[in-house]
Amino acid sequence: MFRSVTHARLWFFYVANLLLATTNLSGQLYDGTNATLSKYSLEDGVPGRIVHTTVRDTNGIIWLGAANRIIRYDGYQFEAIPGISETFSGNFTLGEDGLIYAPHPTVLDSVEIFDPYALRSYGLRLSNLHRGNIQTVRTGHQTPFTYVAGDSIFQLRYASHERTDAASAPFTPFPLHLLPSPLEQETDRLIYANQDQWICRREQRIIWQKNGREKSIGLPASSINQLRLLRTGELWCLTDTTTFRTTFQEAQFREIPSTTLPRARYNHLAEDEVGNVLIGYIEAYNLRAERWHLILQTSNHDLKWIEKLDDRILGAYGRDFSKCIDLASYGGLNLIDFGTSRTRNFKKYFYDPNVTKSKFGHVMRGFTTSPDGITYVNKDSAMDAWYTLKPGASKVDTLPIRDERGHIIDQFGCGTNMLNYRGYVYGHSCFRSPDSTRAHLYRYDPATDDWRVFTAPDLQQVFRYAVLDSNRNCIWLPAEHTGGGAGGRIYRFDLDTETISEYPVKSGRSSLNGYPRDAILSADGSRLWIGSIDGLYEFDIATLHLSRHRIGGNVPTRILDIHPESSARLLLGTLDAGIWAFDVDTKQFSEIGALVESNEVRSENTFIPLPNNSVAGIMGSLDTGLVITTFNGLVYYRDGFTRTFTTREGLGDNEFNSSSLHYDRGTDTWYAGGINGFVSFSSQDLQRQESPYYPVLLRYRLLDGDRGKKEVIQPLAAEGGLLNISPSTVYFTLEYTVPDYRKGRELQYETRLVGLDPDWRTATTTPNVRYTRLPPGEYEFQYRATDADGNIASARNSLFITVERAWYEKPGFYLAVGLLLAGIATIIVRSRFSRLKERYEASRKVQALELRTLRQQMNPHFISNAMNAIREFVYQEDTDRAADYLTDFSRLMRLFLEASRSPMTTIENEVDLISLYVRLEQLRFPGKFTFALTVDENIERDMDEIPSFLLQPIIENAINHGLHPRDRGGELRLSFQLDAEDDDRITIVVSDNGIGRDAAQRRTSDKRHTSRAMEIINDRKNLLSENEDLLFTMETSDLYPGQEFPGTRVTIVIASRPVH
């Protein structure tokens, strides 16, 4: 937001002689014509209308005294430092310890001190430390802060920049000198003091003691405005009429010559850190400043033009006044830049400053350089001439194009490139005159000043490019058909016969479509590559085969330039599609350069970020880099480093033309033509130079997840410091800047977090970087910057960052969790082994039980009875019943055997088994009982399953012990019922009207008989109750309690056990 402030650039266009006097150059530099003024006021964010003083710390950050506060300006924002109680109303001085000292303007024993690195302020009353009169002295920047207490001179020394909450200020008085007598409060003043010397004013004399020697020097006037010892060792005296100076050796004031400083009244003198002086006069009542003069080590300059920009100056600061001056003003802050011009040594030709944006001036085409160093230029215009630029010349000469008879040719010079071969210069044009549409090739002999004109054999075939083929001793001329219907042809100019003829295409595509913008010969000379608006054409000279290649997809293939990076790869500059690489063998395209959006992430070592997607020219440099011209600037690329040059860096115009990039190896000179003239420059002009600025860390911001709020932490640890990030931090942001305050600056920053980033991140103009949920560990934050001139700071500052681990991420916690998990795992394993053992035992019991059940069902008594029944049927000659009985018996045996193979059986199979079994038992006990079977119609008899051998022992027990004792009238019932609310629940009821459980128990007790069926039933009940997949319950009760035949009812409920 602060870049929108008033920006005054006073540029004067002039044509200067190549050799200018040094004094004239110096005068022009400081007469305001090339000075850049950046003015900041209340509207631009300065927290106060009046800036009474300013200084820069050792990092280059600007500090202001305004509105009784100390203000920091980092190039992006003005910020009042919070928590500062001191007013800082005095003038700022940067001490040799890096602190900012501000002696109070009226209270002589008071000084306010600010630490710009720890952002901590101190207010000292020196009278609390000493007795006697106290006087502070305002000395030069980067010098010790000294003061007088009684008859002694002290230096105030700072203990540490470390931030501390100690109540006492970390300063120590250090005695320097002992005065002969105390200074008088009203008339005497301390002027300067260090360990070697001291200077004080006693009434109308100067007492100067140096290295043990003392001199007394009389003042040149009674009214003294300022006394100041400069770094040169001269003591200056500013009076109401003129200015004087003296040295310790001279010990007498002499008036400064008017040639150095005009005689006038001066009362303000500022010295930079290299010995330059800025002197002027500030009116105390109306705060008007005038008569500013800059006195450098080798020259002096009148800066009266400053008064027109701002005449309310209150103070000045500068590390080097020859480069920049910071002015504190009644209206704000003024920054004047002299010697840090961002422009490079781009020499402009045919440049017209009156050409506005999107308009055309002198449109340039081709270049070539002859062995004698003369560069020939072709211009796309109606002028009938070429142009020449001699080595060291500041302007071009006109070379009219002539025919063989010496007549100037009326032609439209829309040819493209030019060639230099065997002492001849070749060029071409679209047509010779408006009435003719034949193309021509021109040849110029600089040695004899002779011309030759060679005409195309066909009408409406316009030469668009010329390619030298030294092996075949010819020039290839791809053409475009201007009629619109037919395609362009390929012509060949034979250098021996000096004739132009068509080189016919035999196969592939018949002709060239579109405007051929560039053409090159392959490294082995076998193919001609032609870049056209219609695609990339490949012409095989031996086979005369012409083919076309396109990128494909939605990307248009409009070639503006071809650069052979190697024999196997071509770099293609395109219109609106950036740079593409073409693999000669695979015929595949790959994008390697384009306009990169701010939120895009590209690999900086393989991708070329461009200022525009229209690439006019690509050419390799001697240092293996690439020089690229676009429609919006010139780019230099090498090994992942990209640098863009525009009019800010001294170009005449940002839009370049195709076929207008040329390099002369002999003089190391580049030529780049555009739509408003051309520029020349050397390879060195493209290289990075060391920046005078260094990137500075400012602060960091973080979001603490535990506290749920954002925090701004100041200050940030100095370079090489340590930053600890707590585990509750959601993210933290590091902010930095480069103290390059020139208006319109375009600073770029690169960062790398060692331990996270594999390489430097892509350069960005954003002066901060955020890290979110950074994993615990040790990191090193590295950052570097590129200033407004494109130069990178030589130093790479670093900050060590420790992201702390949460309590649950520390080794002790992991050990405890590991031990706990090991214990849990041991318990689980043991439990699983126990359960497996239990399952094994249960399975073994089931198998044994099933075997017992099978044996019970197939016991000899049962089989014997069955065989006897069959025999009786045979004796009775009731063969049908015998056969039926035998069939049922065999089926029952088969069902027994099949059921023993699986733990579960369907209800259908169980019903069949029970029915057969009951039928056979009824044969054993004829007339004893009847049997009734009921199955719920909702049960899927062939799908629903129950445990095998579940019901047969219960049925057997009901028949043998309940119904058998009765003589007749016995009833046996079996029912299967599906639960109405749970279709996974089945209820089975077995009932009989026999003698009952109690009577049956007495009968078996009397016989001392143990029912094996009952044992099997009880064992089976216990096993099924422990089944993990089934819910099993079995209840036994009397059917008719209290009656003669109470009977028995067995209720079984089977359901699937729910899964958790």
LINHU-V100142 format. One record per backbone hydrogen bond with DSSP energy under -1.0 kcal/mol. CO is the residue of the C=O (numbers start at 1). NH is the residue of the N-H. If there is no record, write none. Layout:
co = (CO CO)
nh = (NH NH)
This chain:
co = (6 8 21 22 23 24 25 26 36 37 38 40 41 41 42 46 53 55 57 61 62 63 64 65 66 69 70 71 72 73 77 79 93 94 95 99 100 101 102 107 109 110 111 112 113 114 115 115 120 122 124 125 126 126 133 135 145 146 147 148 149 151 152 153 153 154 155 157 169 170 172 174 177 184 189 192 196 197 198 199 199 200 201 202 204 205 206 207 208 209 210 213 215 217 226 228 230 234 235 236 237 238 238 239 242 243 244 245 246 247 254 257 257 268 270 276 277 278 279 280 280 281 283 288 290 292 293 294 295 299 301 303 304 306 311 312 315 317 320 320 323 325 326 327 328 328 329 332 333 334 335 336 337 344 347 349 352 356 362 363 366 368 370 374 375 376 377 378 379 381 383 384 386 387 388 389 390 397 399 401 403 407 409 412 412 416 419 421 424 425 426 427 429 431 433 437 439 440 441 442 443 444 445 450 452 454 460 462 467 469 473 474 475 476 477 478 480 488 489 490 491 492 493 494 499 501 507 512 515 518 520 522 526 527 528 529 530 531 531 532 532 535 536 537 538 539 540 544 544 545 546 547 549 552 558 561 563 563 568 569 570 571 572 573 573 574 578 579 579 580 581 582 583 588 590 592 593 594 597 603 603 608 613 614 617 619 621 625 626 627 628 629 629 630 633 634 635 636 637 638 641 643 645 646 646 647 649 654 655 660 662 664 669 670 671 672 673 674 675 677 678 679 680 681 683 696 699 700 701 702 703 704 709 711 713 718 721 723 725 726 728 730 731 732 733 734 735 737 738 742 748 749 750 751 752 753 753 754 764 767 769 771 777 779 780 781 782 784 785 786 787 791 792 797 798 799 800 801 802 803 806 810 811 812 813 814 815 816 817 818 819 820 821 822 823 824 825 826 827 828 829 830 831 832 833 834 835 836 837 838 839 840 841 842 843 844 845 846 847 848 849 850 851 852 853 854 856 859 860 861 862 863 864 865 866 867 868 869 870 871 872 873 874 877 878 879 880 881 882 883 884 885 886 887 888 889 890 891 892 893 894 895 896 898 903 905 906 907 908 909 910 911 912 913 914 915 916 917 918 919 920 921 925 928 930 932 934 936 939 940 940 941 944 946 951 952 953 954 955 956 957 958 958 959 962 963 970 971 972 973 974 975 976 977 982 985 986 987 988 989 990 991 992 994 996 997 998 999 1000 1001 1002 1003 1004 1011 1012 1013 1014 1015 1016 1017 1018 1019 1020 1021 1029 1031 1033 1035 1037 1040 1046 1048 1049 1050 1051 1052 1053 1054 1055)
nh = (39 37 25 26 27 28 29 30 337 8 335 333 44 46 45 48 65 63 60 57 73 55 71 52 69 66 81 64 79 62 74 72 101 142 98 95 114 93 112 110 126 104 124 102 122 100 119 120 115 113 111 128 129 130 150 148 156 137 154 135 152 179 149 176 177 147 174 172 171 159 157 155 153 188 201 199 211 194 209 191 192 207 189 205 219 202 217 200 215 198 213 210 208 206 238 236 233 230 246 228 244 225 226 266 239 256 237 254 235 251 245 260 261 280 278 272 295 270 293 267 268 290 287 283 281 303 279 301 277 296 294 306 307 310 289 330 328 326 323 324 338 336 317 334 314 315 51 329 40 327 38 325 36 346 680 678 355 359 677 380 378 376 373 370 389 368 387 365 381 413 385 401 399 377 397 375 393 388 386 409 406 403 411 414 430 366 426 424 421 444 419 442 440 412 436 460 456 429 454 427 452 425 449 445 443 441 482 480 476 474 495 469 493 467 491 464 462 512 479 503 477 501 475 498 494 492 546 488 533 531 529 525 541 522 539 520 537 517 518 535 559 532 549 530 547 528 544 506 507 540 509 538 536 555 575 573 565 571 584 566 582 563 580 560 561 615 574 592 593 572 590 570 587 583 581 608 579 610 600 606 607 594 578 631 629 627 624 621 637 619 635 616 617 656 630 645 628 643 626 641 638 636 634 649 651 650 344 633 675 673 671 669 664 681 662 679 657 364 361 674 349 672 347 670 686 737 735 713 733 711 730 708 704 702 700 721 800 802 804 729 705 773 703 771 701 769 698 696 740 745 786 764 784 761 782 756 757 780 749 736 734 732 803 801 754 799 752 750 793 748 790 787 691 783 720 781 723 779 725 777 809 814 815 816 817 818 819 820 821 822 823 824 825 826 827 828 829 830 831 832 833 834 835 836 837 838 839 840 841 842 843 844 845 846 847 848 849 850 851 852 853 854 855 856 857 858 859 863 864 865 866 867 868 869 870 871 872 873 874 875 876 878 877 879 882 883 884 885 886 887 888 889 890 891 892 893 894 895 896 897 898 899 900 901 948 946 910 911 912 913 914 915 916 917 918 919 920 921 922 923 924 925 928 970 972 974 976 939 941 943 944 908 907 905 955 956 957 958 959 960 961 962 963 964 995 966 930 993 932 991 934 989 936 987 985 979 1054 977 1052 975 1050 973 1048 1047 1000 1001 1002 1003 1004 1005 1006 1007 1009 1015 1016 1017 1018 1019 1020 1021 1022 1023 1024 1025 1057 1055 1053 1051 1049 1043 1040 992 1037 990 1035 988 1033 986 1031)
